[in-house]
Amino acid sequence: MTSSTIAQALDRLGYGVYLIGVKTPHKMNAMTAAWVTQVSSRPPLVLVAIGKTHYTSELIAEAGAFSVNVLRSDQYELARRCGFGSGRQTDRLAGVEVAFKTTGAPVLTECAAYLDCKVVERLEAGDHHLFIGEVVEGSDTGAPAMVYRSADFF
Ligand SMILES: Cc1cc2nc3c(=O)[nH]c(=O)nc-3n(C[C@H](O)[C@H](O)[C@H](O)COP(=O)(O)O)c2cc1C
């Protein structure tokens, strides 16, 4: 079994495409993520896997909160903008309308649905940090959501 065979099989797992929003007193950022899943219903908990070297990981650790914005199927350019390079030196949310809900994490005014999350646990898994967030607020527009296909991005 080669690592490329494993990678090909892993690519068959299904994901959506999300923007993870975060805000500290000195910086606001958004990062595209596919590795997002619900892990409890009572209380409602979601898990996001964020690369340890990603700026977003530092920011979530500092803020103690994040938002999960479910991208609409027509928001591909925004997914690309927030999915490559780093937000450390740039303002990825320039020109994007955001609102602030319970936790203060930025929520996209235009998206299919959002979850506003308070970090309750941070774990390590290989090269990623796993942030588990309790969903303290959320809303759904009913708009069609983007489905992750690696060939659309990589
Ligand atoms: C479609 C797509 C899905 C992605 N999913 C994840 C993910 O689940 N976790 C992750 O750490 N990075 C993921 N990335 C990569 C990050 O979005 C990318 O490295 C980003 O530029 C990091 O930004 P930051 O350094 O400002 O945090 C994904 C990228 C794309 C295009």
The ligand as an SDF file (V2000), in Angstrom:
LIG
                    3D

 31 33  0  0  0  0  0  0  0  0999 V2000
  -10.9060   23.8230   -0.4460 C   0  0  0  0  0  0  0  0  0  0  0  0
   -9.8570   23.9570    0.6370 C   0  0  0  0  0  0  0  0  0  0  0  0
  -10.0230   23.2750    1.8390 C   0  0  0  0  0  0  0  0  0  0  0  0
   -9.0800   23.4140    2.8690 C   0  0  0  0  0  0  0  0  0  0  0  0
   -9.2780   22.7470    4.0520 N   0  0  0  0  0  0  0  0  0  0  0  0
   -8.4120   22.9350    5.0670 C   0  0  0  0  0  0  0  0  0  0  0  0
   -8.6490   22.3290    6.3420 C   0  0  0  0  0  0  0  0  0  0  0  0
   -9.6510   21.6570    6.5700 O   0  0  0  0  0  0  0  0  0  0  0  0
   -7.7440   22.5500    7.3260 N   0  0  0  0  0  0  0  0  0  0  0  0
   -6.6130   23.3060    7.1250 C   0  0  0  0  0  0  0  0  0  0  0  0
   -5.8170   23.4710    8.0650 O   0  0  0  0  0  0  0  0  0  0  0  0
   -6.3670   23.9040    5.9340 N   0  0  0  0  0  0  0  0  0  0  0  0
   -7.2420   23.7500    4.9110 C   0  0  0  0  0  0  0  0  0  0  0  0
   -7.0200   24.3700    3.7150 N   0  0  0  0  0  0  0  0  0  0  0  0
   -5.8140   25.1900    3.5480 C   0  0  0  0  0  0  0  0  0  0  0  0
   -5.9530   26.5760    4.2020 C   0  0  0  0  0  0  0  0  0  0  0  0
   -7.1840   27.1840    3.8600 O   0  0  0  0  0  0  0  0  0  0  0  0
   -4.7940   27.4840    3.7250 C   0  0  0  0  0  0  0  0  0  0  0  0
   -3.5580   26.9000    4.0280 O   0  0  0  0  0  0  0  0  0  0  0  0
   -4.9000   28.8990    4.2780 C   0  0  0  0  0  0  0  0  0  0  0  0
   -4.2130   29.7450    3.3880 O   0  0  0  0  0  0  0  0  0  0  0  0
   -4.3290   29.0860    5.6970 C   0  0  0  0  0  0  0  0  0  0  0  0
   -4.5160   30.4460    6.0420 O   0  0  0  0  0  0  0  0  0  0  0  0
   -3.9260   31.1240    7.3680 P   0  0  0  0  0  0  0  0  0  0  0  0
   -2.4290   30.8910    7.3520 O   0  0  0  0  0  0  0  0  0  0  0  0
   -4.2720   32.5910    7.2430 O   0  0  0  0  0  0  0  0  0  0  0  0
   -4.5650   30.4840    8.5310 O   0  0  0  0  0  0  0  0  0  0  0  0
   -7.9410   24.2490    2.6790 C   0  0  0  0  0  0  0  0  0  0  0  0
   -7.7850   24.9370    1.4640 C   0  0  0  0  0  0  0  0  0  0  0  0
   -8.7260   24.7950    0.4500 C   0  0  0  0  0  0  0  0  0  0  0  0
   -8.5540   25.5530   -0.8350 C   0  0  0  0  0  0  0  0  0  0  0  0
  1  2  1  0
  2  3  1  0
  2 30  2  0
  3  4  2  0
  4  5  1  0
  4 28  1  0
  5  6  2  0
  6  7  1  0
  6 13  1  0
  7  8  2  0
  7  9  1  0
  9 10  1  0
 10 11  2  0
 10 12  1  0
 12 13  2  0
 13 14  1  0
 14 15  1  0
 14 28  1  0
 15 16  1  0
 16 17  1  0
 16 18  1  0
 18 19  1  0
 18 20  1  0
 20 21  1  0
 20 22  1  0
 22 23  1  0
 23 24  1  0
 24 25  2  0
 24 26  1  0
 24 27  1  0
 28 29  2  0
 29 30  1  0
 30 31  1  0
M  END
$$$$
